[in-house]
């Protein structure tokens, strides 16, 4: 439903290692607190299910996302970002 209504799709395709690193970094920084970008009653936590979801994402979920992006690439603006440099460049480009 979201894809049908979107004109641009941005997929941040980070490695499993980078995702886990960022999760643990956020956890250490905000442990027991709500992050500024989250609701006040949502303290930072890590549980087994969340780590498992990250661990299996590339095998279980990513193929369907890649297929969907390929299916719409001729009708939608598809942007795939893989690292911080690409993300920073993209954000700067849309601020202009």
Buried (B, 14 or more C-beta within 10 A) or exposed (E): EEEEEEEEBEBEBBEEEEBBEEBEEEEEEBEEEEEEEEEEEEEBEBEEEEBEEBEEBBEEEEEEBEEBBEEBEEEBEBBBBEEEEBBEEBEEEEEE
